[in-house]
Amino acid sequence: MTAHPLTWLYAPGDRPSVVAKALVAGADVVVIDLEDAVAPDRKGYAREATAELLRTPQPVPVHVRVNALSGPWGRSDLAALTTAPGLSGLRLPKVSSPADVVRVARRAVSAHGGTLPLYALLETALGIERAHAVARAHPSLRGIAIGEADLRADLGVRDDAGLDWCRSRVVVAARAAGLAPPTQSVHPDTRDLDGLRASCLRGRSLGFLGRAAIHPRQLPVIERAYLPTEEEIEQAETVLKAAAAHQGAQALPDGTFVDAAVVTAAHRTLALARRD
């Protein structure tokens, strides 16, 4: 996996042919979904098909979104999958408390020993309110993100901007807990690529890094939106050259003020551009 995954492509676990296409679609991470994308009468088949696939290592990191432990399928998902050699991480739905993460962590021992990397999805008002506590719940938790469709339904929000406070709350919680920036939730209209790009740029401005996708055609749009532009790279290089030549705060010829925080941001920009 690259140090900064930008694209996370979901594929339904009960459709092995779709999963096979996702594995070669160019995503940084493939997420096999056993939860919302799978009908109740297909849960068992999806679990078995996913376990069969993950008996061998895959060409890209593969995560599985399991069913919630509070329901009838979650424990069976963990029992069937956690020791699979091809599994790189688990995405946990409907997380509303640190205890939800801890319960999974106790069961999620990987094939290589140790706990699998876990990623918590916050999909309710209570989950958002407890975002920082969830983010610090267990050392195996590597990230938090929002499940926006469920959160929108829970809050009764109709306009997209109505979720901006929740988005910022999760970005701050992740940073305060020392986690990577959250990934954006999926853009549900797979044909609206202009809308996807605009939404990604908005997410980037809020502090997100990368995005989940539900169709391969969304991947290049997400990557382009989240990678620094040539202008941003040039500006970062200018900042670092100036900082190397003169210690302390200074102003560049174009009026840009440079201090330690600006230098840190420039390093981050170039690291993302290099994908390291």
Backbone as a ProteinNet text record, in pm:
[ID]
protein_1_A
[PRIMARY]
MTAHPLTWLYAPGDRPSVVAKALVAGADVVVIDLEDAVAPDRKGYAREATAELLRTPQPVPVHVRVNALSGPWGRSDLAALTTAPGLSGLRLPKVSSPADVVRVARRAVSAHGGTLPLYALLETALGIERAHAVARAHPSLRGIAIGEADLRADLGVRDDAGLDWCRSRVVVAARAAGLAPPTQSVHPDTRDLDGLRASCLRGRSLGFLGRAAIHPRQLPVIERAYLPTEEEIEQAETVLKAAAAHQGAQALPDGTFVDAAVVTAAHRTLALARRD
[TERTIARY]
84.4	0	87.9	48.4	120.6	100.6	192.7	184.4	58.2	10.7	-108.1	-212.1	-287.5	-390.8	-492.9	-522.3	-618.4	-750.1	-746.6	-867.7	-896.2	-1020.9	-1067.6	-1192.8	-1181	-1290.8	-1371.4	-1500.5	-1591.4	-1640	-1657.4	-1716.6	-1800.1	-1918.6	-2006.4	-1952.1	-1949.8	-1891	-1964.4	-2091.4	-2166.7	-2157.9	-2068.2	-2050.4	-1901	-1850.2	-1706.6	-1652.3	-1732.9	-1683.7	-1656.9	-1739.5	-1718.6	-1594.9	-1578.1	-1459.3	-1333.1	-1335.9	-1219.9	-1184	-1284	-1258.6	-1204	-1254.6	-1207.3	-1059.4	-1015.6	-876.4	-777.1	-820.7	-730.6	-772.6	-855.1	-907.4	-814.5	-711.1	-615.9	-637.2	-726.4	-747.5	-630	-603.3	-499.6	-541.4	-670.2	-725	-859.4	-885	-1017.3	-1087.8	-1212.8	-1292.9	-1406.6	-1399.9	-1508.6	-1617.2	-1736.9	-1846.3	-1935	-1943.4	-2036.5	-2160.3	-2161.5	-2269.3	-2379	-2383.3	-2497.1	-2518.4	-2411.6	-2424.3	-2478.2	-2496.8	-2535.8	-2670.5	-2763.8	-2896.6	-2884.9	-2976.6	-2968.5	-2957.6	-3030.2	-3026.1	-2900.2	-2811.9	-2686.2	-2564.8	-2588.7	-2477.6	-2384	-2440.2	-2358	-2272.7	-2334	-2258.7	-2147.2	-2178.4	-2077.2	-1958.6	-1987.2	-1880.4	-1793.5	-1858.5	-1783.4	-1699.6	-1756	-1682.1	-1562.3	-1580.9	-1471.3	-1362.1	-1400.7	-1302.4	-1221.8	-1288	-1218.8	-1116.8	-1157.2	-1066.9	-944.4	-966.6	-858.8	-771.4	-791.3	-700.2	-560.5	-551.7	-421.9	-402.6	-278.2	-251.7	-302.6	-342.2	-399.3	-305.1	-326.3	-233.4	-238	-344.4	-354.9	-407.6	-387.4	-444.7	-596.6	-647.3	-791.8	-841.8	-938.4	-1009.1	-1148.2	-1208.2	-1345.8	-1429.1	-1540.9	-1638.2	-1729.4	-1709.1	-1787.9	-1922.2	-2010	-2135.3	-2109.4	-2194.9	-2177.9	-2188.5	-2107.2	-2110.6	-2242.7	-2314.9	-2442.9	-2552.1	-2527.2	-2625.8	-2596.4	-2669.4	-2658.2	-2541.8	-2471.3	-2370.6	-2226.8	-2208.6	-2075.3	-1975.1	-2015.1	-1922	-1882.8	-1976	-1944.2	-1846.8	-1862.6	-1768.5	-1626.8	-1611.8	-1479.7	-1420.4	-1500.8	-1451.3	-1401.8	-1467.8	-1432.1	-1314.9	-1289.8	-1200.1	-1070.9	-1068.5	-957	-820.7	-814.4	-684.9	-651.8	-731.5	-708.1	-580.6	-488.9	-362.1	-379.1	-489.5	-509.3	-580.1	-610.1	-683.4	-586.5	-605.5	-517.2	-579.3	-710.6	-774.3	-924	-985.9	-1130.7	-1190.9	-1302.5	-1378.3	-1503.6	-1522.7	-1626.4	-1741.9	-1860.6	-1974.1	-2043.4	-2118	-2208.4	-2137.6	-2013.2	-1941	-1995	-2034.3	-2087.5	-2017.6	-1921	-1849.9	-1715.1	-1620.3	-1491.9	-1508.6	-1608.6	-1630.2	-1655.5	-1718.7	-1742.2	-1610.6	-1511.9	-1380.9	-1308.3	-1312.3	-1240.8	-1294.4	-1426	-1484.4	-1430.7	-1415	-1361.5	-1212.6	-1139.4	-994.4	-960	-1039.8	-1013.4	-1028.9	-1105.1	-1130.5	-1049.9	-992.1	-933	-783.1	-743.9	-603.2	-570.3	-469.7	-439.5	-364.3	-348.5	-274.4	-128	-78.1	63.2	86.4	-17	-6.8	-35.5	-80	-116.8	-256.4	-303.8	-438.8	-439.3	-539.1	-554.8	-576.9	-531.7	-567.3	-718.6	-770.8	-915	-945	-1061.2	-1106.5	-1253	-1283.3	-1417.7	-1499.3	-1620.7	-1713.1	-1815.6	-1822.1	-1913.9	-2035.6	-2151.6	-2268.5	-2392.1	-2375.3	-2487.3	-2443.3	-2542	-2510.6	-2425.7	-2455.9	-2379.5	-2234.6	-2215.4	-2079.9	-2000.3	-2061.5	-1992.6	-1958.4	-2051.8	-2025.5	-1908.8	-1890.3	-1783.7	-1661.9	-1646.7	-1543.9	-1403.9	-1367	-1231.3	-1211.1	-1310.3	-1299.2	-1286.8	-1363.2	-1351.8	-1213.2	-1162.8	-1033.2	-919.1	-938.8	-835.2	-867.8	-960.8	-1015.2	-915.9	-828.9	-740.6	-622	-503.5	-386.2	-401.2	-487.3	-503.9	-592.4	-657.4	-742.1	-653.7	-662.2	-575.7	-647	-778.3	-847.6	-994.5	-1054.1	-1198.2	-1249.6	-1375.6	-1438.3	-1587.7	-1654.5	-1799.8	-1870.3	-1977.4	-2070.3	-2183.7	-2175.3	-2261.9	-2407.1	-2431.9	-2572	-2650.4	-2594.4	-2663.5	-2669	-2561.6	-2560.2	-2662.4	-2671.4	-2770.1	-2911.8	-2938.8	-3071	-3095.1	-2992.2	-3007.2	-3035.9	-2970.6	-2985.2	-3102.5	-3153.8	-3257.1	-3204.3	-3075.1	-3012.5	-3046.7	-3087.6	-3122.5	-3018.5	-2957.4	-2856.8	-2717.3	-2631.1	-2498.4	-2418.6	-2433.7	-2358.9	-2398.1	-2513	-2555.4	-2465.7	-2379.7	-2287.6	-2148.5	-2126.5	-1990.7	-1939	-2025.2	-1977.1	-1933	-2009.9	-1973.6	-1841.8	-1824.4	-1700	-1580.3	-1592.9	-1482.5	-1457.3	-1562.2	-1547.2	-1462.4	-1485.1	-1411	-1266.6	-1245.5	-1108.4	-1028.8	-1087	-1017.6	-993.7	-1093.1	-1078.7	-966.3	-958.1	-851.4	-714.8	-701.3	-573	-536	-632.1	-605.4	-564	-611.4	-577.5	-451.8	-391.8	-271.4	-294.7	-417.1	-449.1	-431	-428.4	-422.6	-550.6	-546	-669.5	-775.2	-900.6	-1007.3	-1022.4	-1076.3	-1115.7	-1261	-1291.9	-1430.2	-1520.5	-1645.8	-1747.9	-1773.7	-1842.3	-1863.6	-1952.3	-1929.2	-2017.9	-2113.7	-2241.7	-2331.3	-2366.4	-2350.8	-2384.9	-2259.8	-2253.6	-2131.2	-2109.5	-2210.5	-2195.2	-2167	-2184.6	-2165.8	-2020.6	-1932.1	-1789.7	-1753	-1824.1	-1798.6	-1837.9	-1951.8	-1993.6	-1898.8	-1849	-1750.9	-1625.6	-1575.4	-1454.1	-1476	-1587.5	-1615.4	-1626.3	-1689.7	-1704.4	-1569.6	-1483.1	-1349.5	-1268.1	-1275.2	-1201.6	-1253.3	-1382.6	-1440.8	-1390.6	-1388.8	-1339.4	-1193.6	-1114.5	-972.4	-956.1	-1040	-1029.9	-1067.7	-1148	-1188.6	-1087	-989.5	-887.6	-894.5	-981.7	-985.6	-867.8	-837.2	-730.7	-777.4	-815.7	-862.9	-1011.5	-1061.6	-1206.5	-1241.1	-1350.3	-1406.5	-1482.7	-1482.9	-1550.9	-1635.7	-1735.5	-1820.4	-1817.8	-1734.1	-1719	-1578	-1513.9	-1378	-1364.9	-1471.5	-1458.8	-1436.7	-1467.8	-1448.4	-1303	-1223.6	-1088.7	-997.2	-982.9	-891.7	-936.8	-1066.9	-1117.4	-1075.8	-1092.7	-1055	-905.2	-825.9	-680.3	-634.2	-684.7	-644.2	-685	-802	-849.9	-766.5	-715.8	-643.3	-492.8	-438.6	-295.6	-268.8	-155.7	-123.9	-112.5	-153.6	-139.1	6.1	40.5	176	205.8	107	126.1	153.5	80.3	101.4	239.1	283	415.2	523.6	508.5	606.6	613.1	497.7	495.4	562.5	537.6	600.2	751.5	799	943.1	1005	934.4	983.3	994.1	893.4	894.2	1012.2	1037.2	1145.7	1283.1	1297.3	1423.9	1449.6	1346.2	1361.7	1393.4	1327.9	1352.2	1493	1545.4	1681.5	1785	1752.1	1847.6	1849	1734.3	1723.1	1641.2	1699.4	1626.1	1530.3	1424.3	1327.3	1220.3	1123.3	1012.2	1060.9	994.7	1033	917.1	927.1	827.2	892.5	827.4	876.1	847.4	912.7	889	743.3	666.6	524.8	437.1	500.6	425.7	388.7	415.7	383	467.3	401.4	472	511.1	635.4	687.5	732.6	674.7	720.4	721.7	740.7	754.7	631	512.3	389.5	378.6	418.2	413.7	514.1	630.2	731.9	679.6	614.9	557.7	455.1	370.2	269.3	334.4	445	515.6	573.8	632	683	569.6	454.5	341.2	294.9	293.5	252.4	344	473.7	567.8	565.3	545.4	535.4	413.8	302.5	182.4	203.7	271.7	298.7	384.6	477.1	563.1	495	380.4	308.7	397.5	470.4	551.7	517.2
-118.9	0	123.9	227.4	353	414.6	506.8	567.6	652.1	706	791.6	736.7	632.3	581.4	690.6	707	809.4	750.2	626.9	566.9	433.7	418.7	298.3	251.3	145.8	102.7	-9.2	17.1	-82.1	-178.2	-305	-406.3	-499.9	-538.3	-624.1	-766	-818	-948.1	-1064.7	-1046.6	-1157.4	-1157.4	-1075.1	-1071	-1087.1	-1208.8	-1232.5	-1174.9	-1173.1	-1118.1	-968.4	-897.7	-755.2	-732.4	-815.6	-806.2	-828.2	-926.5	-954.7	-834	-766.5	-646.2	-533.7	-521.8	-416.5	-433.8	-557.5	-584.3	-537.7	-519.9	-475.1	-338.8	-266	-138.2	-21	-42.3	65.7	137.5	89.4	152.1	122.6	213.9	190.3	79.7	74.5	-26.2	-71.9	-200.9	-254.6	-294.1	-252	-283.2	-376	-500	-594.5	-572.1	-545.2	-507.8	-628	-661.2	-765.1	-704.9	-572.2	-508.5	-454.3	-323.5	-262.8	-312.1	-351.1	-391.3	-532.4	-605.2	-746.6	-768.4	-828.1	-857.9	-963.9	-962.2	-1058.1	-1204.4	-1242.6	-1383.1	-1418.9	-1318.3	-1342.2	-1326.8	-1298.4	-1273	-1393.6	-1512.5	-1631.5	-1657.4	-1644.4	-1666.1	-1563	-1435.8	-1330.7	-1358.7	-1403.1	-1434	-1548.8	-1653.6	-1770.5	-1735.6	-1659.2	-1622.3	-1534.1	-1443.6	-1355.3	-1433.2	-1522.6	-1604.6	-1689.2	-1742.2	-1822.5	-1737.2	-1618.6	-1529.2	-1494	-1463.9	-1412.4	-1521.4	-1644.1	-1749.4	-1732.5	-1651.1	-1622	-1470.7	-1423.1	-1279	-1223.1	-1095.6	-1030.6	-923.5	-879.9	-783.9	-644.4	-612.2	-483.9	-510.8	-416.9	-436.2	-451.6	-548.4	-574	-560	-472.1	-459.5	-519.1	-554.2	-603.1	-519.2	-467.6	-404.9	-516.6	-551.7	-658.4	-603.1	-692.3	-650.9	-614.3	-531.1	-486.8	-604.3	-600.9	-708.6	-713.1	-603	-598.8	-675.3	-711.7	-783.6	-932.4	-1003.8	-1150.1	-1204	-1118.4	-1169.2	-1129.5	-1027.8	-973.2	-1072.1	-1145.5	-1241.3	-1351.5	-1395.9	-1497.1	-1442	-1314.7	-1252.2	-1256.2	-1215.7	-1212.3	-1352	-1448.3	-1584.5	-1641.8	-1605.6	-1661.7	-1591.4	-1464.4	-1382.8	-1337.1	-1321	-1247.9	-1312.9	-1443.1	-1507.9	-1530.7	-1476	-1495.1	-1422.6	-1489.9	-1427.4	-1306.6	-1300.4	-1190.1	-1069.7	-1072.5	-962.6	-860.5	-733.3	-626.5	-538	-542.2	-456.9	-479.5	-427.6	-438.5	-299.7	-279.1	-155.4	-188.3	-112.6	-143.7	-45.7	-93.7	-4	31	141.2	179.2	189.3	235.6	250	371.7	352.6	464.1	481.2	392.9	404.8	335.4	371	300	150.2	111.9	-30.3	-109.8	-48.8	-118.3	-158.8	-69.8	-97.7	-204.8	-191.9	-286	-427.7	-441.7	-574.9	-642.6	-566.4	-624.3	-652.9	-559.1	-575.2	-703.5	-740.3	-862	-988.4	-978.7	-1095.8	-1093.4	-979.4	-960.5	-986.2	-1109.4	-1148.2	-1195.4	-1134.2	-1161.6	-1293	-1332.3	-1454.4	-1441.9	-1318.8	-1295.7	-1263.7	-1277.5	-1242	-1093.7	-1058.8	-919.8	-889.2	-771.7	-732.4	-670.2	-703	-642.9	-491.7	-413.7	-271.8	-254.8	-165.2	-141.3	2.6	21	153.1	167	268.5	285.4	381.8	341.6	426	484.4	615.6	687.4	726	671.5	683.8	733.6	775.7	826.7	952.2	1025.8	1144.8	1108.8	997.4	956.5	924.7	858.8	830.4	957	1057.6	1184.5	1252.2	1252.9	1315	1248.3	1119	1045.1	1022.1	1102.1	1077.1	1066.3	1156.8	1152.8	1032.6	1000	882.1	755.4	747	631.6	627	741.4	747.3	701.6	708.3	667.2	534.2	460.6	342.7	228.8	209.1	91.7	118.1	67.2	90.4	37	-61.9	-118.1	-32.7	69	155.3	250.1	242.3	322.1	440.5	443.4	555.3	558.6	676.8	694.3	765	744.7	808.6	817	892.4	908.3	819.6	755.5	692	790	867.5	985.1	950.8	843.6	812.2	784.1	701.5	670.4	791.6	868.8	987.4	1090.3	1107.8	1201.6	1159	1030	980.3	998	973.4	986.1	1130	1225.2	1366	1434.1	1371.2	1437	1551	1544.5	1650	1630.3	1735.6	1726.1	1792.5	1899.6	1970	1918.2	1901.6	1846	1928.6	2059.8	2144.9	2120.7	2058.5	2030.5	1931.5	1860.9	1765.9	1824.7	1950	2005.4	2009.9	2041.8	2043.6	1903.8	1803	1665	1625.7	1665.8	1634.9	1696.8	1824.1	1890.2	1828.9	1788.7	1723.6	1597.9	1519	1394.5	1421.8	1521.4	1559.4	1599.8	1683.1	1727.9	1611.3	1525.7	1411.2	1318.8	1292.7	1206.9	1268.1	1395.4	1462.1	1462.9	1492.2	1497.7	1361.9	1255	1119.8	1066.1	1145	1101.5	1006.2	1005.1	919.6	995.3	920.8	982.1	1060.3	1159.2	1230.1	1132.7	1158.4	1068.2	1070.7	962.2	959.1	1003.2	1065.5	1106.9	986.9	1006.4	905.9	903.2	799.4	781.3	891.3	918.5	1003.5	909.4	910.3	802.5	802.5	915.1	921.1	888.4	766.9	722.6	790.1	856.9	924.6	1074.3	1126	1269.5	1296.5	1290.8	1306.6	1451.5	1547.3	1687.7	1715.6	1660.2	1677.2	1608	1492.4	1420.8	1504.4	1562.2	1643.3	1763.1	1832.1	1948.3	1906.9	1794.1	1745.3	1705.5	1643.8	1607.6	1732.5	1833.5	1956.9	2020.5	2012.1	2062.8	1980.1	1848.2	1762.7	1788.3	1807.8	1837.5	1966.9	2066.4	2193.6	2179.2	2077	2052.6	1967.8	1910.3	1831.3	1682.3	1635.4	1493.6	1458.5	1329.4	1282.7	1155.1	1167.8	1052.7	1027.9	928.4	906.8	763	716.2	587.4	603.2	496.2	497	372	379.7	263	221.4	289.2	250.5	288.5	203.3	235.1	368.7	415.2	541.6	659.8	641.6	749.8	762.8	658.9	655.9	766.8	785.5	890.7	1030.4	1051.8	1182.9	1211.8	1112.6	1128.5	1153	1074.6	1088.9	1226.2	1271.3	1402.3	1513.6	1502	1607.4	1616.4	1501.7	1500.8	1517	1491.3	1514	1663.4	1713.5	1855.7	1891.7	2012.4	2062.9	2104	2124	2170.1	2302.8	2390.5	2519.8	2501.3	2408.8	2383.5	2322.9	2235.1	2175	2281.6	2366.6	2472.5	2567.2	2601.3	2690.7	2624.7	2496.3	2425.7	2421.4	2396	2393	2531	2635.8	2771.6	2800.5	2758.2	2778.3	2707	2583.2	2506.3	2560.8	2608	2671.1	2796.4	2876	2998.4	2965.2	2863.5	2824.8	2770.8	2701.4	2648.2	2759.5	2866	2975.7	3072.6	3088.3	3187	3127.5	3120.6	3069.9	3175.1	3128	3217.6	3261	3336.5	3382.8	3483.6	3481.5	3572.1	3585.6	3684.2	3702.7	3678.3	3601.4	3577.9	3699.3	3707.9	3822.4	3842.3	3732	3746.2	3784.2	3803.4	3843.2	3729.8	3605.4	3490.6	3490.1	3483.4	3477.3	3333	3312.6	3178.2	3166.5	3073.5	3040.4	2888.8	2838.7	2694	2618.1	2672.8	2604.2	2594.4	2699.8	2698.7	2598.7	2589.2	2492.7	2349.5	2323.9	2191.6	2155.6	2250.5	2226.5	2200	2268.8	2247	2106.3	2061	1923.7	1823.5	1849.4	1759	1755.5	1871.5	1878.1	1795	1808.2	1734.1	1585.3	1548.6	1406.6	1344	1416.4	1365.5	1356.2	1454.9	1451.9	1332.1	1294.6	1178.5	1047.5	1057.1	940.2	858.7	929.7	857.3	900.2
0	0	0	-73.2	-66.6	70.3	107.1	239	252.9	142.2	145.4	47.2	84.7	-7	-37.1	-163.2	-203.2	-252.1	-298.4	-355.3	-287.8	-242.2	-172	-244.6	-322.3	-409.4	-344.5	-322.6	-266.1	-373.9	-334.1	-421.3	-335.4	-382.4	-301.5	-289.7	-168.3	-143.3	-205.4	-240.3	-300.4	-452.6	-508.4	-653.8	-685	-680.6	-700.6	-830.8	-936.8	-1063.3	-1051.6	-975.7	-954.8	-867.3	-766.7	-682	-765.4	-853.8	-938.4	-1025	-1079.4	-1159.3	-1071.8	-950.2	-859.9	-826.9	-816.1	-778.9	-884.1	-1006.1	-1112.7	-1167.8	-1093.4	-1141.7	-1115.2	-1034.2	-1007	-875.8	-790.8	-659.5	-567.2	-476	-375.7	-279.8	-247.3	-156.2	-212.6	-207.2	-241.7	-112.8	-99.9	18.5	-23.6	20.8	-6.4	98.4	51.9	141.6	171.9	299.7	344.7	410.5	423.8	499.4	407.8	386.1	318.3	175.4	106.7	-33.1	-51.3	57.4	47.8	117	44.8	101	210.7	307.8	419.1	374.9	271.1	229.4	150.9	129.2	58.1	150.3	277.1	370	381.2	396.1	411	288.1	170.9	46.9	32.2	62.1	50.4	141.8	262.7	358.6	307.3	258.5	210.2	87.7	-4.2	-124.5	-90.7	5.3	45	117	204.2	274.2	176.4	75.2	-26.3	-101.8	-143.2	-215.2	-131.9	-4.6	79.1	141	98.9	143.2	84	-19.6	-80.7	-85.8	-81.6	-92	-224.3	-221.8	-338.5	-393.8	-518.3	-579.4	-518.5	-449.7	-379.9	-239.4	-146.5	-13.2	-20.3	52.5	56	199.2	216.5	343.6	326.8	436.8	434.3	529.7	478.5	568.8	619	744.8	805.1	851.9	889	951.2	1097.4	1152.3	1290.2	1387.3	1492.9	1591.4	1666.9	1667.4	1737.7	1663.7	1538.4	1459.9	1451.6	1368	1364.1	1282.5	1206.4	1113	1147.4	1228.4	1250.6	1307.5	1409.6	1471.1	1373.6	1292.1	1191.7	1087.9	1050.9	957.6	1014.4	1139.2	1200.8	1212	1252.4	1268.2	1135.5	1026	896	830	867.5	785.1	851.6	981.2	1042.3	1020.9	1006.2	986.2	838.5	748.7	605.2	562.5	493.2	451.9	360.9	285	191.7	249.4	378.5	441.6	499.8	462.4	509.2	616	633	732.7	736.4	842.6	860.9	875.1	808.5	824	904.2	1010.5	1109	1094.6	1060.7	1041.2	1171.7	1167.1	1276.1	1412	1412.1	1538.4	1612.7	1737.4	1816	1950.1	1981.3	2107.9	2098	2187.4	2188.9	2211.5	2288.5	2316.4	2189.2	2089.1	1962.7	1897.3	1903.5	1845.4	1926	2057	2144.4	2126.4	2112.8	2094.8	1969.4	1862.5	1740.1	1755.5	1816.1	1829.9	1905.1	2002	2079.1	1994.4	1885.9	1801.6	1671.9	1638.1	1505.3	1505.4	1529.2	1525.1	1384	1321.8	1181.9	1164	1037.7	1005.2	1040.9	1052.7	1082.1	1230.5	1311	1451.9	1471.4	1589.6	1614	1563.1	1597.8	1559.5	1420.8	1342.6	1211.2	1223.2	1125.2	1122.5	1112.2	1195.2	1199.6	1158.8	1095.2	1052	1092.2	1171.1	1225.4	1139.3	1106.3	1032.3	1129.1	1133	1221.3	1138.2	1174	1087.7	1161.4	1285.3	1365.4	1438.9	1489.1	1568.3	1689.3	1754.2	1871.4	1833.6	1719.5	1675	1651.1	1590.6	1567.4	1699.3	1793.5	1923.5	1995.7	1973	2041.6	1951.7	1848.4	1747.6	1806.9	1896.1	1950.8	2041.3	2120.5	2206.8	2122.8	2015	1925.1	1862.6	1820.5	1753.5	1844.1	1973.9	2068.5	2135.6	2079.4	2147.4	2161.6	2061.3	2063	1970.5	2003.8	1917.3	1775.7	1755.6	1621.5	1532	1588.6	1506.4	1426.3	1295	1207.1	1144.3	1153.5	1091.2	1127.2	1113.3	1128.5	1003.4	973.8	858.1	883.7	798.4	810.6	709.2	751.2	659.5	636	528.8	515.7	485	414.5	382	509.9	597.4	722.3	814.5	817.5	903	856.1	726.4	673	711.5	704.6	742.6	891.9	972.5	1116.8	1158.5	1090	1126.5	1055.5	951.7	873.8	789.2	754	675.1	528.6	460.1	319.6	230.2	277.4	198.4	235.5	135	159.4	259.7	255	346.8	492.1	513.7	650.3	722.8	649.3	711.7	735	697.1	706.2	849.5	945.6	1084.5	1125.9	1090.2	1123.8	1057.6	933.7	862.8	933.4	968.3	1037.2	1174.2	1240.9	1371.7	1360.1	1257.1	1239.4	1197.2	1113.7	1075.7	1198.4	1283.2	1404.6	1500.1	1517.1	1607.8	1563.3	1433	1381.7	1408.6	1381.1	1403.1	1550.5	1636.5	1780.3	1834.9	1773.2	1816.9	1749.6	1661.3	1593.5	1477.6	1425.4	1311.7	1180.2	1070.5	938.2	911.3	821.5	786.2	735.5	765.9	719.9	568.2	515.5	374.9	363.4	250.6	226.7	200.9	234.1	202.7	52.6	7	-136.3	-194.9	-324	-403.4	-475.4	-441.9	-486	-634	-703.5	-845.7	-927.1	-980.2	-1047	-1182.3	-1236.4	-1365.6	-1350.7	-1233	-1209.7	-1172.8	-1271	-1243.3	-1212.8	-1271.9	-1238.6	-1093.7	-1054.1	-915.1	-819.3	-859	-776.7	-758.7	-867.5	-857.4	-765.1	-782.9	-698.3	-552.1	-526	-389.4	-329.7	-411	-362.6	-326.3	-411.1	-381	-253.5	-231.5	-107.1	11.3	-4.9	101.8	133	29.2	50.2	128.9	98.5	170	316.9	350.3	488	565.5	494.8	562.5	540.1	449.8	416.1	325.5	316.9	229.3	160	32.9	-41.8	-22.6	-97.2	-95.5	-130.8	-73.3	-111.3	-242.6	-322.1	-451.6	-464.4	-553.3	-578.4	-725.1	-806	-946.1	-991.5	-1073.1	-1119	-1190.2	-1259	-1330.8	-1235.6	-1108	-1012.3	-966.1	-983.6	-926.1	-978.1	-1110.5	-1155.8	-1116.8	-1107.2	-1065.4	-921.3	-834.9	-694.8	-683.1	-753.7	-742.2	-788.6	-901.5	-952.5	-857.4	-798.2	-708.1	-581.8	-534.7	-408.2	-422.2	-539.7	-558.3	-577.1	-529	-547.5	-695.5	-728.2	-864.1	-888.8	-1015.3	-1047.8	-979.5	-972.9	-906.7	-757.5	-694	-551.4	-525.4	-615.2	-600.2	-616	-716.6	-738.9	-619.8	-563.5	-448.1	-328.1	-307.4	-195.4	-211.1	-331.6	-355.3	-330.6	-370.1	-346.7	-197.5	-122.7	22.3	86.1	47.3	108.5	70.2	-50.8	-90.1	-7.4	10.5	89.9	234.4	288.2	426.9	445.5	344.4	353.5	345.9	274.7	257	374.3	440.1	548.9	662.8	780.1	895.7	947.9	1010.7	1070.8	972.5	1021.6	939.1	836.2	720.9	612.5	516.6	427.8	323	188.2	102.2	-32.1	-120.5	-234	-322.9	-362.1	-367	-403.7	-285.5	-169.3	-50.9	42.1	2.6	85.9	212.5	327	454.8	482.9	520.3	545	688.8	761.7	896	909.1	1030.1	1049.7	1003.6	1028.4	988.7	836.4	766.5	620.3	564	628.1	585.8	605.3	717.6	742.3	635.8	601	497.6	362.3	332.9	206	199.5	310.2	314.6	290.8	350.6	335	188.7	123.7	-15.9	-105.1	-84.9	-169.3	-139.4	-13.8	19.9	-48.5	-49.7	-115.4	-266.1	-323.5	-468.1	-505.7	-417.2	-443	-406.2	-337.4	-285.8	-193.3	-102.5	-5.1	135.6
[MASK]
++++++++++++++++++++++++++++++++++++++++++++++++++++++++++++++++++++++++++++++++++++++++++++++++++++++++++++++++++++++++++++++++++++++++++++++++++++++++++++++++++++++++++++++++++++++++++++++++++++++++++++++++++++++++++++++++++++++++++++++++++++++++++++++++++++++++++++++++++++

